[in-house]
Amino acid sequence: ISAAAAMALPMAACGSKSGDSKSGEKQKFIVGFDAAFPPYGYQDENGEYVGFDLDLAAEVCNRNDWELVKQPIDWDTKDMELNSGTISCIWNGFTMNGREDEYAWTDPYVDNSQVFVVKSDSGIASFADLAGKSVAVQTDSSAEAALKEDDNKDLLDSFKELVVVADYNTAFMNLDSDAVNAIAMDIGVAKYQMESRDGSYTMLDDVLSAEQYAVGFAKNNTELRDKVQKTLNDMRDDGTFQKIAEKWDLTDSIIQ
C-alpha cells in the first residue's frame, strides 16, 4: 500500500532553528521511527532508543552541529506526523519502492527483501506450503504491500487468513503460540528477531519481493534532504558508514 502523498508543511521541524537564532540553540533534527523495528530502530533493555538508522542519524547530526531528537511514532500515522511538521523525516527501514513520487528521498542505502519466517518444526518449506495457513504481517508494512500486489494475488488468496498486527513482537508471540503459522517481514528484521529469540525459527528460501530503504522527507523539503544526502556521501567516502553497518551486522545489505 503506497503511503499518502506528503503535503506542504511548515519548516519548523525540518531544518529550522529550534528556538530564536540568537539564543544559540542548535537546529533540531527530529527523526520519526518505529521503536519496535530492530536492528534499524528500537528500544533496548535499558530503555534507550538505538539502532542502525539512529546511529546514522546521530552521525549526520554530529557533522552538521544539529540536535538529534529521536521521535518514536506509530507506523500507520507516519505521514500525519511528517505532514504536520512534528518530525523532520522518516528514517527507519523506510521502503521507497512504490512511493518514489510521494516523498523527497535520499539515495537508497539498504537493499532489502521481504521473506517468510516459520517455526522450524512447522513443516513449511515453500510458498506452496503456506496454502491454508494463517500469516501475520505488520500493519502498513512493505510485506503487507507486497502481498497485496497483483503479482502475489494467488499466494495471498491461498492463505487461510492474513493477520495484521501492530508490531513484530506481537507477530512472534502469535507465531510461538501457533495463533499464526508464518510471518511476512523484512529480511534484516527477520534475521535479528530469529537470533535474539529463544525459539527455533526458519526463513523460507522463497523471497516475496525485493526493495530498497531510503530516508523520506516531505516532498517540498529538498533542501534538508540534500544536506543529509551530502553528509551520508561523506560518511561513505571516509568509511564511517561501513563501520556503523559492521556494528549492526548489516554489511551484506548496505548500498555503498
C-alpha positions as CSV (number, residue, x, y, z in Angstrom):
1,I,0.0,0.0,0.0
2,S,1.6,3.3,-1.0
3,A,1.6,5.9,1.7
4,A,-0.4,9.1,1.2
5,A,1.5,11.8,-0.6
6,A,3.3,14.2,1.6
7,M,1.9,17.7,1.6
8,A,3.5,21.1,2.1
9,L,4.3,21.7,5.7
10,P,6.0,24.3,7.8
11,M,9.7,24.1,8.2
12,A,9.6,24.1,12.0
13,A,10.7,20.5,12.3
14,C,12.6,20.3,9.1
15,G,15.8,22.1,9.5
16,S,14.8,25.3,11.2
17,K,16.2,26.6,14.5
18,S,14.6,25.0,17.5
19,G,14.3,28.5,19.0
20,D,15.4,32.0,18.4
21,S,18.6,32.0,16.4
22,K,20.1,34.5,18.9
23,S,19.6,32.0,21.7
24,G,22.4,29.8,20.5
25,E,20.2,26.7,20.4
26,K,21.1,24.0,17.9
27,Q,19.0,23.2,15.0
28,K,16.8,20.2,15.8
29,F,16.7,17.2,13.5
30,I,13.6,15.1,14.5
31,V,13.8,11.5,13.3
32,G,10.5,9.7,13.2
33,F,10.9,5.9,13.6
34,D,9.2,2.7,14.7
35,A,10.5,1.9,18.1
36,A,9.9,-1.9,17.5
37,F,11.9,-2.3,14.3
38,P,15.3,-3.8,15.2
39,P,18.1,-3.6,14.1
40,Y,17.1,-0.3,12.5
41,G,15.4,1.4,15.4
42,Y,14.1,0.1,18.7
43,Q,14.1,0.4,22.4
44,D,16.7,-1.7,24.2
45,E,16.6,-3.4,27.6
46,N,17.9,-0.1,29.2
47,G,15.0,1.9,27.7
48,E,17.3,3.6,25.2
49,Y,16.4,4.1,21.6
50,V,19.1,2.5,19.5
51,G,19.7,1.0,16.0
52,F,21.5,1.3,12.7
53,D,19.4,4.1,11.4
54,L,19.5,6.0,14.6
55,D,23.3,5.7,14.6
56,L,23.5,7.0,11.1
57,A,21.2,9.9,12.0
58,A,23.3,10.7,15.1
59,E,26.5,10.9,12.9
60,V,24.7,13.1,10.4
61,C,23.7,15.4,13.3
62,N,27.2,15.5,14.7
63,R,28.7,16.6,11.4
64,N,26.1,19.3,10.9
65,D,26.0,20.5,14.6
66,W,22.3,19.6,14.8
67,E,20.5,18.3,17.9
68,L,19.1,14.8,17.2
69,V,15.6,14.2,18.5
70,K,14.6,10.5,18.4
71,Q,10.8,10.5,18.0
72,P,9.0,7.2,18.2
73,I,5.9,7.1,16.0
74,D,3.1,4.7,15.2
75,W,4.0,3.4,11.8
76,D,0.4,3.8,10.4
77,T,0.5,7.6,11.4
78,K,3.9,8.3,9.9
79,D,2.5,10.5,7.1
80,M,0.4,12.6,9.5
81,E,3.5,13.1,11.7
82,L,5.5,14.2,8.6
83,N,2.8,16.4,7.1
84,S,2.1,18.2,10.4
85,G,5.8,19.1,10.8
86,T,6.3,17.2,14.1
87,I,9.1,15.2,12.6
88,S,11.8,16.1,10.1
89,C,11.9,12.8,8.3
90,I,11.0,9.2,8.4
91,W,14.2,7.2,8.9
92,N,13.7,3.6,10.0
93,G,13.8,0.9,7.3
94,F,11.5,3.0,5.1
95,T,10.9,1.4,1.8
96,M,11.0,3.8,-1.2
97,N,9.7,1.4,-3.9
98,G,6.2,2.3,-4.9
99,R,6.5,5.6,-3.1
100,E,9.1,7.3,-5.3
101,D,6.9,10.3,-6.1
102,E,5.4,10.8,-2.7
103,Y,8.4,12.0,-0.7
104,A,11.8,13.7,-1.1
105,W,14.1,10.7,-0.8
106,T,17.8,10.3,-0.2
107,D,19.6,7.8,-2.4
108,P,18.8,4.2,-1.2
109,Y,21.3,2.9,1.3
110,V,20.0,-0.7,2.1
111,D,18.9,-3.5,-0.2
112,N,16.2,-5.4,1.5
113,S,13.9,-8.3,0.7
114,Q,10.5,-9.5,2.1
115,V,10.6,-13.1,3.4
116,F,8.6,-15.5,5.5
117,V,9.6,-16.8,8.9
118,V,8.1,-20.0,10.3
119,K,8.8,-22.3,13.3
120,S,11.5,-24.8,12.4
121,D,9.2,-27.8,13.1
122,S,6.3,-26.4,11.1
123,G,6.8,-28.5,8.0
124,I,6.5,-25.3,5.9
125,A,9.4,-25.1,3.4
126,S,7.9,-23.2,0.4
127,F,5.2,-20.8,-0.7
128,A,3.1,-23.8,-1.7
129,D,3.2,-25.0,2.0
130,L,1.6,-21.7,3.1
131,A,-1.7,-22.7,1.5
132,G,-4.4,-22.8,4.1
133,K,-2.2,-21.2,6.7
134,S,-2.5,-18.1,8.8
135,V,0.1,-15.5,8.1
136,A,0.9,-12.4,10.2
137,V,2.1,-9.1,8.9
138,Q,2.8,-5.7,10.4
139,T,0.2,-3.0,9.5
140,D,1.2,-0.7,6.7
141,S,4.5,-2.6,6.2
142,S,6.3,-3.4,3.0
143,A,5.4,-7.1,3.4
144,E,1.7,-6.2,3.6
145,A,2.0,-4.0,0.5
146,A,3.9,-6.8,-1.3
147,L,1.3,-9.4,-0.5
148,K,-1.4,-7.1,-1.9
149,E,0.3,-6.6,-5.2
150,D,-1.2,-8.3,-8.3
151,D,1.9,-10.5,-8.7
152,N,1.2,-12.1,-5.3
153,K,-2.6,-12.3,-5.5
154,D,-2.6,-16.1,-5.9
155,L,-0.3,-16.5,-2.9
156,L,-2.4,-14.2,-0.7
157,D,-5.6,-16.0,-1.8
158,S,-4.1,-19.3,-0.8
159,F,-3.8,-18.3,2.8
160,K,-6.4,-19.2,5.4
161,E,-6.1,-15.6,6.6
162,L,-3.8,-12.6,6.7
163,V,-3.5,-11.4,10.3
164,V,-2.4,-7.7,10.6
165,V,-0.7,-6.8,13.8
166,A,0.8,-3.6,15.2
167,D,4.4,-4.8,15.6
168,Y,6.7,-7.7,15.2
169,N,6.8,-8.6,18.9
170,T,3.1,-9.4,18.6
171,A,3.7,-11.3,15.4
172,F,6.3,-13.5,17.1
173,M,4.1,-14.1,20.1
174,N,1.4,-15.2,17.8
175,L,3.8,-17.5,15.9
176,D,5.1,-19.0,19.2
177,S,1.6,-19.7,20.4
178,D,0.5,-21.2,17.0
179,A,-2.0,-18.4,16.5
180,V,-0.4,-17.9,13.1
181,N,1.8,-20.2,11.1
182,A,4.2,-17.7,9.4
183,I,5.2,-14.0,9.5
184,A,5.9,-12.0,6.4
185,M,8.6,-9.4,7.1
186,D,11.8,-7.6,6.1
187,I,14.8,-9.9,5.9
188,G,17.0,-7.7,8.1
189,V,14.4,-7.6,10.9
190,A,13.8,-11.3,10.4
191,K,17.5,-12.2,10.9
192,Y,17.6,-10.0,14.1
193,Q,14.5,-11.4,15.6
194,M,15.5,-15.0,14.8
195,E,18.9,-14.6,16.5
196,S,17.6,-12.7,19.5
197,R,14.7,-15.0,20.5
198,D,14.8,-18.4,22.2
199,G,12.6,-20.2,19.7
200,S,13.8,-22.2,16.7
201,Y,12.8,-20.5,13.5
202,T,13.4,-20.9,9.8
203,M,13.4,-18.4,6.9
204,L,11.9,-19.7,3.7
205,D,14.2,-19.6,0.7
206,D,11.5,-18.1,-1.5
207,V,11.6,-14.3,-1.5
208,L,8.3,-12.4,-1.6
209,S,9.8,-9.2,-3.0
210,A,13.0,-7.0,-3.1
211,E,13.1,-3.4,-2.1
212,Q,15.4,-0.6,-1.0
213,Y,15.4,1.6,2.0
214,A,15.9,5.4,1.9
215,V,15.3,8.4,4.2
216,G,12.0,10.1,3.4
217,F,11.3,13.8,3.7
218,A,8.3,15.9,2.9
219,K,8.0,16.3,-0.8
220,N,8.8,20.0,-0.7
221,N,11.7,19.7,1.7
222,T,14.5,19.0,-0.7
223,E,16.9,21.4,1.0
224,L,17.1,19.3,4.1
225,R,17.2,16.1,2.1
226,D,20.2,17.5,0.1
227,K,22.1,18.3,3.3
228,V,21.5,14.8,4.7
229,Q,22.5,13.2,1.4
230,K,25.7,15.1,1.2
231,T,26.6,14.1,4.7
232,L,25.8,10.4,4.0
233,N,28.0,10.6,1.0
234,D,30.9,12.0,3.1
235,M,30.3,9.2,5.6
236,R,30.6,6.6,2.8
237,D,33.8,8.2,1.5
238,D,35.6,8.2,4.8
239,G,34.4,4.7,5.9
240,T,32.1,5.7,8.8
241,F,29.0,4.4,7.1
242,Q,30.7,1.0,6.7
243,K,31.8,0.9,10.4
244,I,28.2,1.6,11.6
245,A,27.0,-1.2,9.3
246,E,29.5,-3.6,10.8
247,K,28.4,-2.7,14.3
248,W,24.8,-3.8,13.4
249,D,25.8,-6.8,11.2
250,L,24.3,-5.2,8.1
251,T,27.3,-5.1,5.8
252,D,25.7,-7.6,3.4
253,S,22.7,-5.3,3.0
254,I,24.1,-1.8,2.7
255,I,24.5,0.1,-0.6
256,Q,27.9,1.7,-0.8
